[in-house]
Amino acid sequence: MAEPVSTLNPAQLEAVLHLDGPCLVIAGAGSGKTRVITQKIAHLLQSGFPARSIAAITFTNKASQEMRERAKTLVGPRAAKDLLISTFHSLGVRILREEGRLVGLKEQFSILDSDDVLGVLRDAGGTVDANQARSWQWAISLWKNQGLNASQALAIAKDDNERAAAIVMERYQERLSAYQAVDFDDLISLPLKLLNDQADARKRWQDKLRYVLVDEYQDTNAVQYDLLKALVGERAMFTAVGDDDQSIYGWRGATIDNLKRLPIDYPQLKVIPLEQNYRSTGAILRAANNVIAGNPKIFEKKLWSEFGDGEPVALIESDGEEHEAERAVTRLQTLRSEGFAPNYSDFAILYRANHQARVFEKALRRAEIPYKVSGGQSFFDKSEIKDLCAWLRLLVNQDDDPAFLRAITTPKRGIGHQTLGSLSQFASRWKCSMFEALFAESLGAALTARALGSLHEFGRYVTELEYRAKNTQGAAAAKALLLEWLKDIDYEQHLLDNEENEKVAAARWSNVLDFIDWVAKRCGGGSIQDDEEFNNEQTVLQVAQTISVILSMAERGDEQDQVTLTTLHASKGLEWPHVFLASVNEGLLPFKADAEEMTAQRLEEERRLMYVGITRARTTLAVSTLRRRKKSRELVMGIPSRFIGEMKLHELSEKEDPRLKLKRLREAFAAKGAASTAAQTEKR
């Protein structure tokens, strides 16, 4: 049952009710944009749109899940079930599953993750240099997000490195085609190509999706914008929700130009700003408005709230990183002792780069304060752990083509991309998995005897390993089998061969051994606290079957009472009662490398990043700056960020009543006097 629209403010209500053509909602931080989207879904249903004809597109799986839960509460589970609520990439997968044959893909194509892509690129470029392959990966991703193919990328390449990347891109795409695989960026570019080239498919999807809502519109790249245009067609029944002041992902292809293009491409566009903030106090919003005023405006807006001025924004100066971390911990403890922050989860420390987390982790551990690091790399995201998980997935499910591709190429065993391409085509023709195709009698007609022998050797080994994993249980036996497996595939040597630095290879091997111990313990039974899944002895295969459960258990803790440490980029979309914004210094925020030119465009994006950090805070905000900071291994003078001056923290709120300020000052002096008297009494 939808909540009454009378609970919406006038701007929100206008956005919900507008169905007469395209609509752009400029949703300031904390202005209730998700509520507007879900209420608009309810209004669309009430206006006669079938649930299956409404699509709401977000950028993260978490946001998609939250929106679905809200929609379920608002319109009921039956209607919510038929809504298409997904990320851009999930929508791309859906289009390709249904229409992929039109661009040469079988229904069960493989989706390569970042590490899989890196392996294919190293093969395509003939290099073992991981850094070189990563630079190609980055360049190719940006080109794809701009809608460019290899020949177009080569035409605009600015230097030898980009030219090399464009040449590798062509060979990389040939391998993807042979493997019947796509990368993450293809999930947008291929559906766009399909809809542009295939009129029938385009009409099918335009008829299927009668109304489209897009969240976080300012984060779209050029290809996502064109995909939206292809989906809505001339009917242009859509609502885009975004904020030009929160566009902070230019480095990964997002372009604020998409906001500028909308009024040009859709002259009838209705623009509705949401300016009432339901998150932060007046002092915090004033600082945010002052900072972002330094950027040119596409659409005018100014945040305000009814929460009153609240506590002034605190400016904290520290001698260095360690001192800053100590002051952050002291502030947290003070807020807790005064009753402002009853839970550790009320507090977040935000910083510009992942490496800044270490010193705060150390200070929090020393104070015995629980914390979680968000936005950094999880242990289970490491490529060596993903390699081993791919093997375990293949033992459980031989139809898992992505796991098969990763296992058969990691470590390399003389099976090249042409062989795998032929195997993929054979499997596609006979509608079977690549592993199943290994044992087909007619496969020999498509491959050389040598290639066939290598494939059969791999197939026999996996089959034998599966049998042994099915019949091995107990921690000691499991560990022995797993270590023997690593020796059989020579995985340690693989790490040494693929890292120029032996220390890095040794660290990765240490991670592998930790993972083996972790899996083996779960085969032992009775030794894993709170893991009911593993109370009894299990076989290696049984543990492998629950690998996704294992991973979720290992990463459990999001709901625990912990301080959050995270980067400014990863903090977007989140909020906390109390925020500590760390190391707001020139060179860090705004970030600038020594030889880097700080263009006006870069500075504007850095200013938007500062704005995002400020608007994460609900009740209190502390902005910290360093008098001295580490740069490489040297200490250099710390220069406060220009953004601190732009916050104009010295200015009083125009609405502030001087009598209230005097009252607060008297209360502060009284509290200080009482504390002093108590201290003297205690001494006596």
C-alpha positions as CSV (number, residue, x, y, z in Angstrom):
1,M,0.0,0.0,0.0
2,A,1.6,3.3,-1.1
3,E,2.1,6.0,1.5
4,P,0.1,9.1,0.8
5,V,1.7,11.6,-1.5
6,S,0.8,14.3,1.1
7,T,4.0,13.3,2.9
8,L,6.1,14.6,0.0
9,N,7.3,18.2,-0.1
10,P,6.2,20.3,-3.1
11,A,9.2,19.7,-5.2
12,Q,9.2,15.9,-4.6
13,L,5.5,15.8,-5.4
14,E,6.0,17.7,-8.6
15,A,8.7,15.2,-9.6
16,V,6.5,12.2,-8.8
17,L,3.4,13.4,-10.6
18,H,5.1,14.6,-13.8
19,L,4.4,12.0,-16.6
20,D,4.1,14.5,-19.5
21,G,7.5,13.8,-21.2
22,P,11.1,13.6,-20.0
23,C,12.0,14.7,-16.5
24,L,15.3,15.6,-14.9
25,V,15.3,15.7,-11.1
26,I,18.3,17.6,-9.7
27,A,18.5,15.8,-6.3
28,G,20.8,17.5,-3.8
29,A,22.5,15.4,-1.2
30,G,20.1,14.0,1.4
31,S,17.0,15.3,-0.5
32,G,15.1,12.0,-0.6
33,K,15.8,11.0,-4.2
34,T,15.3,7.2,-3.6
35,R,11.9,8.1,-2.0
36,V,11.0,10.1,-5.1
37,I,11.9,7.2,-7.4
38,T,9.9,4.6,-5.5
39,Q,6.9,6.9,-5.1
40,K,7.0,7.6,-8.8
41,I,7.0,3.8,-9.5
42,A,3.9,3.6,-7.3
43,H,2.3,6.6,-9.2
44,L,3.1,4.9,-12.6
45,L,1.4,1.7,-11.4
46,Q,-1.7,3.7,-10.3
47,S,-1.7,5.5,-13.7
48,G,-2.0,2.2,-15.5
49,F,1.5,1.3,-16.4
50,P,2.0,-2.5,-16.0
51,A,4.8,-3.3,-13.5
52,R,6.7,-5.3,-16.2
53,S,6.9,-2.2,-18.3
54,I,8.7,0.0,-15.7
55,A,12.5,-0.1,-15.4
56,A,14.5,1.6,-12.6
57,I,18.2,1.6,-13.3
58,T,20.9,2.1,-10.6
59,F,24.7,1.9,-10.5
60,T,25.3,-0.7,-7.7
61,N,23.8,-4.0,-6.7
62,K,23.4,-2.6,-3.2
63,A,21.4,0.4,-4.4
64,S,19.3,-1.9,-6.7
65,Q,18.5,-4.2,-3.7
66,E,17.6,-1.2,-1.5
67,M,15.3,0.2,-4.2
68,R,13.6,-3.2,-4.7
69,E,13.0,-3.5,-0.9
70,R,11.5,0.0,-0.7
71,A,9.3,-0.7,-3.8
72,K,8.1,-3.9,-2.2
73,T,7.1,-2.1,0.9
74,L,5.4,0.6,-1.1
75,V,3.5,-1.3,-3.8
76,G,3.5,-4.8,-2.4
77,P,5.6,-7.9,-3.2
78,R,3.4,-9.0,-6.2
79,A,3.8,-5.8,-8.2
80,A,7.5,-5.3,-7.1
81,K,8.3,-8.8,-8.4
82,D,7.5,-7.8,-12.0
83,L,9.4,-4.5,-11.9
84,L,12.7,-4.4,-13.7
85,I,15.0,-2.9,-11.0
86,S,18.6,-3.5,-11.9
87,T,22.0,-1.9,-12.5
88,F,23.0,-0.8,-16.0
89,H,25.2,-3.8,-16.3
90,S,22.6,-6.3,-15.2
91,L,20.2,-4.8,-17.7
92,G,22.9,-5.3,-20.4
93,V,23.2,-8.9,-19.4
94,R,19.5,-9.4,-19.7
95,I,19.4,-7.8,-23.2
96,L,22.4,-10.0,-24.3
97,R,20.9,-13.2,-22.9
98,E,17.7,-12.6,-25.0
99,E,19.2,-11.0,-28.1
100,G,22.9,-11.9,-28.0
101,R,22.7,-14.2,-31.0
102,L,22.2,-11.0,-33.1
103,V,25.8,-10.0,-32.2
104,G,27.3,-13.5,-32.4
105,L,26.9,-14.6,-28.7
106,K,25.6,-17.9,-27.5
107,E,23.0,-17.7,-24.7
108,Q,25.5,-18.9,-22.0
109,F,28.3,-16.5,-22.8
110,S,31.0,-15.9,-20.2
111,I,31.5,-12.6,-18.3
112,L,35.1,-12.0,-17.5
113,D,36.0,-10.2,-14.2
114,S,38.9,-7.8,-14.0
115,D,41.5,-10.4,-13.3
116,D,40.3,-12.6,-16.2
117,V,40.6,-9.6,-18.5
118,L,44.2,-9.0,-17.3
119,G,45.1,-12.5,-18.2
120,V,43.7,-12.3,-21.7
121,L,45.4,-8.9,-22.2
122,R,48.8,-10.3,-21.2
123,D,48.3,-13.1,-23.6
124,A,47.1,-10.7,-26.4
125,G,50.0,-8.4,-25.8
126,G,52.6,-11.1,-25.2
127,T,53.8,-9.7,-21.9
128,V,54.3,-10.8,-18.3
129,D,54.4,-7.2,-17.1
130,A,51.3,-6.9,-15.0
131,N,51.6,-3.1,-14.8
132,Q,51.8,-2.8,-18.6
133,A,48.7,-5.0,-18.9
134,R,46.8,-2.9,-16.3
135,S,47.6,0.3,-18.2
136,W,46.1,-1.4,-21.4
137,Q,43.1,-2.5,-19.4
138,W,42.5,1.0,-18.1
139,A,42.9,2.6,-21.5
140,I,40.6,0.0,-23.3
141,S,37.9,0.4,-20.6
142,L,37.9,4.2,-21.1
143,W,37.7,3.9,-24.9
144,K,34.8,1.4,-24.6
145,N,33.0,3.8,-22.2
146,Q,33.4,6.5,-24.9
147,G,31.9,4.1,-27.5
148,L,35.2,3.6,-29.4
149,N,36.4,0.4,-31.1
150,A,40.1,-0.5,-31.6
151,S,40.5,1.3,-35.0
152,Q,38.8,4.5,-33.6
153,A,41.0,4.3,-30.5
154,L,44.1,4.0,-32.6
155,A,43.1,7.1,-34.6
156,I,42.9,9.3,-31.5
157,A,45.9,7.7,-29.6
158,K,48.1,10.5,-28.2
159,D,51.4,8.7,-27.7
160,D,53.2,5.4,-28.2
161,N,51.7,3.8,-25.1
162,E,48.1,4.5,-26.3
163,R,48.9,3.3,-29.8
164,A,50.2,0.0,-28.3
165,A,47.0,-0.3,-26.2
166,A,44.8,0.3,-29.3
167,I,46.7,-2.5,-31.2
168,V,46.4,-4.9,-28.2
169,M,42.7,-3.9,-28.0
170,E,42.0,-5.4,-31.5
171,R,43.8,-8.7,-30.5
172,Y,42.0,-8.7,-27.2
173,Q,38.6,-8.4,-28.8
174,E,39.4,-11.3,-31.2
175,R,40.1,-13.5,-28.2
176,L,36.9,-12.4,-26.4
177,S,35.0,-13.3,-29.5
178,A,36.7,-16.7,-29.8
179,Y,36.1,-17.5,-26.1
180,Q,32.4,-16.4,-26.4
181,A,33.1,-14.0,-23.6
182,V,32.5,-10.4,-22.8
183,D,34.1,-8.0,-20.3
184,F,32.3,-5.6,-17.9
185,D,32.3,-2.7,-20.4
186,D,30.9,-4.9,-23.2
187,L,27.7,-5.3,-21.1
188,I,26.8,-1.7,-22.1
189,S,28.5,-1.3,-25.4
190,L,27.2,-4.5,-27.0
191,P,23.5,-3.9,-26.1
192,L,23.9,-0.4,-27.5
193,K,25.4,-1.7,-30.7
194,L,22.6,-4.3,-30.9
195,L,19.8,-1.8,-30.4
196,N,21.4,0.6,-32.9
197,D,21.9,-2.0,-35.6
198,Q,18.8,-4.2,-35.1
199,A,15.6,-2.2,-35.6
200,D,13.4,-5.2,-34.6
201,A,15.3,-5.7,-31.3
202,R,15.2,-2.0,-30.6
203,K,11.4,-1.9,-31.1
204,R,11.0,-5.0,-28.9
205,W,12.8,-3.3,-26.0
206,Q,11.1,0.1,-26.4
207,D,7.7,-1.6,-26.4
208,K,8.8,-3.7,-23.4
209,L,10.0,-0.8,-21.3
210,R,7.4,1.9,-21.4
211,Y,8.9,4.1,-18.6
212,V,12.5,4.2,-17.5
213,L,13.9,5.8,-14.3
214,V,17.7,6.3,-13.9
215,D,19.3,6.9,-10.5
216,E,22.7,8.7,-10.0
217,Y,22.4,10.0,-13.6
218,Q,25.5,12.3,-13.2
219,D,27.6,9.1,-13.0
220,T,26.6,7.9,-16.5
221,N,29.2,7.7,-19.3
222,A,28.7,8.4,-23.0
223,V,27.7,4.8,-23.8
224,Q,25.2,4.6,-21.0
225,Y,23.6,7.9,-22.1
226,D,23.3,6.5,-25.7
227,L,21.8,3.2,-24.3
228,L,19.2,5.2,-22.4
229,K,18.3,7.1,-25.6
230,A,18.0,3.9,-27.5
231,L,15.7,2.4,-24.9
232,V,13.3,5.4,-24.5
233,G,13.2,6.2,-28.2
234,E,11.1,9.1,-29.5
235,R,8.5,8.6,-26.8
236,A,11.1,9.8,-24.3
237,M,9.1,8.6,-21.2
238,F,11.8,8.7,-18.6
239,T,13.0,10.4,-15.3
240,A,16.7,10.9,-14.7
241,V,17.7,11.7,-11.1
242,G,21.1,13.1,-10.4
243,D,23.2,16.0,-9.0
244,D,25.8,17.8,-11.0
245,D,27.5,18.7,-7.7
246,Q,28.1,15.0,-6.9
247,S,29.8,14.0,-10.2
248,I,33.0,12.5,-9.0
249,Y,33.8,9.6,-11.3
250,G,35.3,11.4,-14.4
251,W,38.4,9.3,-14.0
252,R,36.4,6.1,-14.9
253,G,34.6,7.6,-17.8
254,A,31.5,9.3,-16.2
255,T,30.9,12.6,-17.9
256,I,29.0,15.6,-16.5
257,D,28.3,16.5,-20.2
258,N,25.4,14.1,-20.1
259,L,23.6,16.5,-17.8
260,K,24.3,19.3,-20.3
261,R,23.1,17.2,-23.3
262,L,19.7,16.3,-21.9
263,P,18.1,19.8,-22.4
264,I,19.6,19.9,-25.9
265,D,18.4,16.4,-26.9
266,Y,15.1,16.8,-25.2
267,P,13.9,20.5,-25.5
268,Q,10.7,19.6,-23.7
269,L,12.7,18.4,-20.6
270,K,11.1,19.3,-17.2
271,V,13.8,20.2,-14.7
272,I,12.9,19.9,-11.0
273,P,15.4,20.8,-8.2
274,L,15.2,19.1,-4.8
275,E,16.8,21.4,-2.3
276,Q,15.4,20.5,1.1
277,N,17.9,18.3,2.9
278,Y,16.7,15.6,5.3
279,R,20.1,14.6,6.6
280,S,22.3,17.4,7.8
281,T,22.3,20.4,10.1
282,G,22.4,24.0,8.9
283,A,26.1,24.5,9.8
284,I,27.1,21.4,7.7
285,L,25.0,22.5,4.7
286,R,26.3,26.0,4.8
287,A,29.8,24.7,4.6
288,A,28.8,22.5,1.7
289,N,27.0,25.2,-0.2
290,N,30.0,27.6,0.3
291,V,32.4,25.1,-1.1
292,I,30.4,24.1,-4.2
293,A,29.7,27.7,-5.0
294,G,33.2,27.8,-6.4
295,N,32.1,25.5,-9.4
296,P,30.2,26.7,-12.4
297,K,26.6,25.7,-12.2
298,I,24.6,23.7,-14.8
299,F,21.4,23.8,-12.7
300,E,21.0,26.2,-9.8
301,K,20.2,24.8,-6.3
302,K,21.0,25.5,-2.7
303,L,20.6,23.0,0.1
304,W,18.7,23.8,3.2
305,S,17.1,21.9,6.1
306,E,14.8,22.4,9.0
307,F,17.1,20.8,11.6
308,G,18.5,24.1,12.9
309,D,22.2,25.2,12.8
310,G,23.5,22.4,15.1
311,E,27.2,22.2,16.1
312,P,29.7,24.3,14.2
313,V,32.0,22.4,11.8
314,A,35.2,21.7,13.7
315,L,38.6,22.5,12.1
316,I,41.3,20.3,13.6
317,E,45.1,20.8,13.0
318,S,47.5,18.0,13.6
319,D,51.3,17.7,13.6
320,G,51.3,14.7,11.3
321,E,49.4,11.5,10.3
322,E,49.9,9.7,13.6
323,H,48.8,12.7,15.6
324,E,45.8,13.1,13.3
325,A,44.7,9.5,13.9
326,E,45.1,10.0,17.7
327,R,42.9,13.1,17.5
328,A,40.3,11.2,15.5
329,V,40.2,8.5,18.2
330,T,40.0,11.1,21.0
331,R,37.1,12.9,19.2
332,L,35.2,9.6,18.8
333,Q,35.7,8.7,22.5
334,T,34.6,12.2,23.6
335,L,31.4,12.0,21.5
336,R,30.7,8.6,23.0
337,S,31.3,9.7,26.5
338,E,29.0,12.7,26.1
339,G,26.3,10.5,24.7
340,F,26.3,12.0,21.2
341,A,27.5,8.7,19.6
342,P,26.2,5.7,21.5
343,N,27.4,3.3,18.7
344,Y,30.8,3.0,17.0
345,S,28.8,2.6,13.8
346,D,27.7,6.3,14.2
347,F,31.3,7.4,13.3
348,A,33.1,7.4,10.0
349,I,36.6,8.5,9.0
350,L,36.9,9.6,5.3
351,Y,40.1,10.1,3.3
352,R,41.2,10.6,-0.2
353,A,43.3,7.4,-0.9
354,N,43.2,3.8,0.4
355,H,46.7,3.9,1.8
356,Q,45.7,6.6,4.4
357,A,43.6,4.0,6.3
358,R,46.7,2.2,7.8
359,V,47.5,4.8,10.4
360,F,43.9,5.1,11.5
361,E,43.6,1.3,11.8
362,K,46.7,1.2,14.0
363,A,45.2,4.0,16.3
364,L,41.8,2.2,16.6
365,R,43.4,-1.2,17.3
366,R,45.5,0.4,20.0
367,A,42.3,1.9,21.6
368,E,40.6,-1.4,21.2
369,I,37.9,0.2,19.0
370,P,36.2,-2.1,16.4
371,Y,36.4,-0.9,12.8
372,K,35.9,-2.0,9.2
373,V,37.7,-0.8,6.1
374,S,35.3,-0.2,3.3
375,G,36.2,0.5,-0.3
376,G,39.6,-1.3,-0.2
377,Q,40.4,-4.7,-1.6
378,S,39.0,-7.7,0.3
379,F,41.2,-10.7,0.8
380,F,38.8,-12.6,-1.4
381,D,39.1,-10.1,-4.2
382,K,42.8,-10.9,-4.6
383,S,43.6,-12.5,-7.9
384,E,45.4,-15.5,-6.4
385,I,42.4,-16.3,-4.3
386,K,40.1,-15.9,-7.2
387,D,42.3,-18.3,-9.2
388,L,41.9,-21.0,-6.5
389,C,38.2,-20.4,-6.2
390,A,37.8,-20.8,-9.9
391,W,39.3,-24.3,-9.7
392,L,37.0,-25.2,-6.7
393,R,34.0,-23.9,-8.6
394,L,35.0,-26.1,-11.6
395,L,35.2,-29.2,-9.4
396,V,31.6,-28.5,-8.3
397,N,30.1,-27.5,-11.6
398,Q,31.8,-28.5,-14.9
399,D,29.3,-26.3,-16.7
400,D,30.8,-23.1,-15.3
401,D,32.6,-21.8,-18.4
402,P,34.2,-18.7,-16.7
403,A,35.7,-21.0,-14.0
404,F,36.8,-23.4,-16.7
405,L,38.6,-20.6,-18.7
406,R,40.3,-19.3,-15.6
407,A,41.4,-22.7,-14.4
408,I,42.7,-24.0,-17.7
409,T,44.8,-20.8,-18.3
410,T,46.0,-20.4,-14.7
411,P,48.7,-21.5,-14.6
412,K,49.4,-21.6,-18.3
413,R,49.8,-25.2,-19.7
414,G,50.5,-24.6,-23.4
415,I,46.8,-24.3,-24.4
416,G,46.5,-21.1,-26.5
417,H,43.6,-18.8,-27.3
418,Q,43.1,-20.4,-30.7
419,T,42.6,-23.8,-29.2
420,L,40.2,-22.4,-26.6
421,G,38.4,-20.5,-29.3
422,S,37.8,-23.6,-31.4
423,L,36.7,-25.5,-28.2
424,S,34.2,-22.6,-27.4
425,Q,32.8,-22.7,-31.0
426,F,32.4,-26.5,-30.8
427,A,30.7,-26.3,-27.4
428,S,28.4,-23.5,-28.7
429,R,27.5,-25.6,-31.8
430,W,26.6,-28.6,-29.7
431,K,25.0,-26.6,-26.9
432,C,27.2,-28.0,-24.1
433,S,29.8,-26.6,-21.7
434,M,33.4,-26.3,-22.7
435,F,34.4,-28.9,-20.1
436,E,31.8,-31.4,-21.4
437,A,33.0,-30.7,-25.0
438,L,36.5,-31.9,-24.1
439,F,35.4,-35.5,-24.2
440,A,33.4,-35.4,-27.4
441,E,34.7,-37.9,-30.0
442,S,34.2,-35.4,-32.9
443,L,36.3,-32.7,-31.2
444,G,39.4,-34.2,-32.8
445,A,38.2,-33.0,-36.2
446,A,38.4,-29.4,-35.0
447,L,41.8,-29.5,-33.3
448,T,45.4,-30.7,-33.8
449,A,46.4,-33.9,-32.0
450,R,48.7,-31.9,-29.7
451,A,46.0,-29.5,-28.7
452,L,43.5,-32.3,-28.2
453,G,46.1,-34.1,-26.0
454,S,46.6,-31.1,-23.8
455,L,42.9,-30.6,-23.3
456,H,42.4,-34.3,-22.5
457,E,45.2,-34.1,-19.9
458,F,43.6,-31.2,-18.2
459,G,40.2,-32.9,-18.3
460,R,41.5,-36.1,-16.8
461,Y,43.3,-34.1,-14.0
462,V,40.1,-32.2,-13.1
463,T,38.1,-35.4,-13.1
464,E,40.6,-37.1,-10.8
465,L,40.8,-34.1,-8.5
466,E,37.1,-34.0,-8.3
467,Y,37.0,-37.7,-7.3
468,R,39.7,-37.2,-4.6
469,A,38.0,-34.0,-3.3
470,K,34.7,-36.0,-3.0
471,N,36.4,-38.6,-0.9
472,T,38.7,-36.5,1.3
473,Q,37.5,-35.1,4.6
474,G,39.0,-33.9,7.8
475,A,41.4,-30.9,8.2
476,A,44.7,-32.7,7.9
477,A,43.7,-34.8,4.9
478,A,42.1,-31.8,3.2
479,K,45.2,-29.7,3.6
480,A,47.4,-32.5,2.3
481,L,45.3,-32.8,-0.8
482,L,45.1,-29.0,-1.4
483,L,48.9,-28.6,-1.1
484,E,49.4,-31.5,-3.4
485,W,47.1,-29.9,-5.9
486,L,49.1,-26.6,-5.8
487,K,52.3,-28.6,-6.3
488,D,50.7,-30.5,-9.3
489,I,49.8,-27.3,-11.1
490,D,53.0,-25.5,-10.0
491,Y,51.1,-22.5,-8.7
492,E,54.0,-21.1,-6.6
493,Q,56.2,-21.0,-9.7
494,H,53.3,-19.3,-11.6
495,L,53.3,-16.5,-9.1
496,L,57.1,-16.1,-9.3
497,D,56.9,-16.0,-13.1
498,N,54.2,-13.4,-13.2
499,E,55.6,-10.9,-10.7
500,E,58.8,-8.9,-11.3
501,N,59.2,-8.4,-7.6
502,E,59.9,-11.6,-5.6
503,K,58.6,-10.0,-2.4
504,V,55.2,-9.4,-4.1
505,A,55.1,-13.0,-5.3
506,A,56.0,-14.3,-1.8
507,A,53.2,-12.2,-0.3
508,R,50.8,-13.6,-2.8
509,W,52.0,-17.2,-2.0
510,S,51.5,-16.5,1.7
511,N,47.9,-15.5,0.9
512,V,47.4,-18.8,-0.9
513,L,48.7,-20.8,2.1
514,D,46.3,-18.8,4.4
515,F,43.4,-19.7,2.1
516,I,44.4,-23.4,2.1
517,D,44.5,-23.4,5.9
518,W,41.1,-21.6,5.9
519,V,39.4,-24.2,3.6
520,A,41.1,-27.1,5.4
521,K,39.8,-26.0,8.8
522,R,36.3,-26.0,7.4
523,C,36.7,-29.6,6.4
524,G,37.6,-30.5,10.0
525,G,34.3,-29.8,11.6
526,G,33.6,-28.5,15.1
527,S,36.4,-25.9,15.0
528,I,34.7,-22.9,13.4
529,Q,32.8,-20.8,15.8
530,D,29.3,-19.7,14.8
531,D,29.6,-21.5,11.4
532,E,26.8,-24.1,11.7
533,E,27.5,-25.0,8.1
534,F,30.7,-26.7,9.3
535,N,29.9,-28.4,12.6
536,N,30.7,-31.9,11.2
537,E,33.6,-33.2,9.1
538,Q,33.1,-32.4,5.5
539,T,34.8,-33.4,2.2
540,V,36.7,-30.9,0.2
541,L,34.0,-31.0,-2.4
542,Q,31.3,-30.3,0.1
543,V,33.2,-27.2,1.3
544,A,33.8,-26.2,-2.3
545,Q,30.0,-26.5,-2.9
546,T,29.4,-23.9,-0.3
547,I,32.2,-21.5,-1.3
548,S,29.8,-18.6,-1.8
549,V,28.4,-19.2,1.7
550,I,32.0,-19.4,3.0
551,L,32.9,-16.1,1.5
552,S,29.8,-14.3,2.8
553,M,30.6,-15.7,6.3
554,A,34.2,-14.5,6.1
555,E,33.1,-11.0,5.1
556,R,30.2,-10.9,7.6
557,G,30.3,-7.9,9.8
558,D,28.6,-5.1,7.9
559,E,25.8,-5.0,10.5
560,Q,28.3,-5.1,13.5
561,D,29.0,-2.0,15.6
562,Q,32.1,-0.7,14.0
563,V,33.7,2.5,13.0
564,T,33.8,2.9,9.2
565,L,37.1,3.8,7.4
566,T,36.5,4.6,3.8
567,T,37.6,6.7,0.8
568,L,35.6,9.7,-0.2
569,H,34.7,8.0,-3.5
570,A,33.4,4.9,-1.7
571,S,31.4,7.1,0.8
572,K,29.1,8.5,-1.9
573,G,25.5,7.5,-1.2
574,L,26.2,6.8,2.5
575,E,25.8,8.9,5.7
576,W,26.8,8.9,9.3
577,P,25.9,11.0,12.4
578,H,29.6,11.9,12.9
579,V,32.2,12.3,10.2
580,F,35.9,13.0,10.5
581,L,37.3,14.2,7.1
582,A,41.0,13.5,7.2
583,S,44.1,15.2,5.7
584,V,42.4,18.0,3.9
585,N,45.6,19.4,2.5
586,E,46.8,20.7,-0.8
587,G,48.2,17.7,-2.8
588,L,45.8,15.3,-1.1
589,L,42.4,17.1,-1.5
590,P,42.6,18.4,-4.1
591,F,44.9,15.6,-5.2
592,K,47.8,16.6,-7.3
593,A,50.9,14.6,-8.3
594,D,54.2,16.5,-8.6
595,A,54.3,16.8,-12.4
596,E,50.6,16.9,-12.8
597,E,48.8,19.9,-14.2
598,M,45.7,20.9,-12.2
599,T,43.3,21.7,-14.9
600,A,40.1,23.6,-14.2
601,Q,38.1,20.5,-14.9
602,R,40.1,18.4,-12.5
603,L,39.8,21.1,-9.8
604,E,36.1,21.2,-10.2
605,E,35.8,17.4,-9.7
606,E,38.0,17.5,-6.6
607,R,35.8,20.3,-5.3
608,R,32.7,18.1,-5.9
609,L,34.5,15.3,-4.0
610,M,35.0,17.6,-1.0
611,Y,31.3,18.5,-1.2
612,V,30.4,14.8,-1.1
613,G,32.6,14.3,2.0
614,I,31.0,17.2,3.8
615,T,27.4,16.1,3.0
616,R,28.0,12.6,4.4
617,A,27.7,14.1,7.9
618,R,24.3,14.3,9.7
619,T,25.1,15.9,13.1
620,T,28.8,16.8,13.5
621,L,31.6,17.2,11.0
622,A,35.3,17.6,11.8
623,V,37.7,18.7,9.0
624,S,41.3,17.8,9.8
625,T,44.5,19.3,8.2
626,L,48.1,18.4,8.7
627,R,50.9,20.8,9.6
628,R,53.4,18.3,8.2
629,R,52.7,15.3,6.0
630,K,54.6,12.3,4.6
631,K,55.4,12.4,0.9
632,S,57.1,9.3,-0.2
633,R,59.6,8.8,2.7
634,E,60.0,12.5,3.5
635,L,58.2,14.9,5.7
636,V,57.0,18.0,3.9
637,M,55.2,21.1,5.1
638,G,51.5,20.7,5.1
639,I,49.4,23.4,3.3
640,P,45.7,23.5,4.3
641,S,43.5,22.8,1.3
642,R,42.0,25.7,-0.5
643,F,38.6,24.1,0.2
644,I,38.9,24.8,3.9
645,G,38.9,28.6,3.2
646,E,36.0,28.1,0.7
647,M,33.9,26.6,3.5
648,K,33.9,30.0,5.3
649,L,33.7,28.4,8.7
650,H,34.1,31.8,10.4
651,E,30.7,33.1,9.0
652,L,27.7,32.9,11.3
653,S,24.4,31.6,10.1
654,E,22.1,34.5,9.1
655,K,19.3,32.7,10.9
656,E,21.2,32.1,14.2
657,D,19.7,33.8,17.2
658,P,22.5,35.7,19.1
659,R,20.7,34.8,22.4
660,L,21.0,31.1,21.6
661,K,24.7,31.5,20.9
662,L,25.2,33.3,24.3
663,K,23.2,30.6,26.0
664,R,25.6,27.9,24.5
665,L,28.6,29.9,25.6
666,R,27.4,30.2,29.2
667,E,26.6,26.5,29.3
668,A,30.1,25.7,28.0
669,F,31.8,27.9,30.6
670,A,29.6,26.4,33.3
671,A,30.5,22.8,32.2
672,K,34.2,23.7,32.2
673,G,33.9,25.3,35.7
674,A,32.1,22.2,37.0
675,A,34.8,19.9,35.6
676,S,37.6,22.1,37.2
677,T,35.8,22.0,40.6
678,A,35.4,18.2,40.4
679,A,39.1,17.8,39.5
680,Q,40.2,19.9,42.5
681,T,37.9,18.0,44.8
682,E,39.4,14.7,43.6
683,K,42.9,16.0,44.3
684,R,42.0,16.8,47.9
